[in-house]
């Protein structure tokens, strides 16, 4: 009886038999089939060409993910004027989305570690596209419907964000993995910037902000077709598994217990939480803040009939695209060169990025009333340094966590970073702004939002401290993950009467 398992591509969706095979076990299993092993181009079971196509498709979907997420921010002044809502309710638009995204991430993380990831993502993206389209038909008197649909969008996005990086991790290792993750995370700032640009410009052309929400759904359905027709599910952990390290799944509680003792994972997650807090606040409020600053200084007329901040969203979106690419690329390159000098390079670069972004963001907020040009320059440098973290944080998680726990780790990081970060920061900024506003004059609309946004600089400094603490543990946690050997009391999955069951390792050893 063969001990080999079916590949993820042919395994049933609700099958727990998804453990990775070691290279020697794969070779032994294919030796009796006359050259099948020679046809397998990679331990992951995915050819080099299809692996590259897979990464490009995942990047495309990630771009759509963030493009949709920030389309609302690009037309926020129009939404405020259309529904007649204050800053507190405006902040809820991002908060309800992040909350549903955050709470469902562990569910999809659990499923992603055990079942067919391609099917899960396809379902989630289809759901997200349909709900986004439905949200564009919200009538003026039912603001709560827009809140509900934005919350449901988070359901679809949670199914993708927790799983996609783990597929890349199962396709590449070492420097190639870092490069591919860099490409993948380029889509975050570029997609975010395109969200502002496309949202504001489509709204301007159509003279109706509802049309801004009708762009990404069609592109999302194209992404589903690409997923189903092109992407092949790689074998979990096979590309980095060693013969003596047969990887298998443990219980979810055991996974959580192991992750809680992984100090590099915990501290880098708190550091990334600070990044999420700052980016979440700026993402929703920056175009609105810049528009109010222009109204306060007399450069722009107040918003009365819609299409209020199209130029501000356009400029901020362009800056987000450019600084994102520069930040991610420079962060990876600096980290790569610094690794030759110290194994602690990754968390140190993340810390430097946050600590350097803080003063520039502070100056951008303070100078908004004095010089629009100076404000944009400071935003440019602040966002560039802030973007240095994206790919590096993802890489840290992947090399300090064993393959069979990565989706769970991704989900846990999403929950923590959003729960304490951008789930509440847009709403918090809105609440503080409303509480500081003494009158409804243009002066206090601007000044109250300005004072509340200053909180971002202080949170960035706190995040830098967490990454500095991560540097103290990164070496030992990475070595522990690379040399991980399951203990004898950990259960493995074996077939029993056509179903999967978990038994101790000692029960099946001969």
Secondary structure, DSSP 4 states (H G I P E B T S, - for coil): -------TTTS-TT----PPPPHHHHHHHHHTTSSHHHH--STTS--HHHHHHHHHHHHHHHHHHHHHHTHHHHTHHHHHHHHT--HHHHHHHHHHHHHHHHHHHHHHHHHHTTS-HHHHHHHHHHHHHHHHHHHTT--TT-HHHHHHHHHHHHHHHHHHHTTHHHHHHTT--HHHHHHHHHHHHHHHHHHHHHHHHHHHHHHHHHT-GGGGGGSHHHHHHHHHHHHHHT--PPPTTTTT--TT-------HHHHHHHHHT-HHHHHHHHHHHHHHHHHHHHHHHHHHHHHHHHHHTTSSPPPSSS--SHHHHHHHHHHHHHHHHHHHHHHHHHHHHHTTT-TTHHHHHHHHHHHHHHHHHHHHHHGGGT-HHHHHHHHHHHHHHHGGGHHHHHHHHHHHS-GGGHHHHHHHHHHHHIIIIIHHHHHHHHHHHHHH-SSSSHHHHHHHHHHHHTHHHHHHHHHHHHHHHHTTTHHHHHHHHHT----TTSEEEEEETTEEEEEEGGGT--
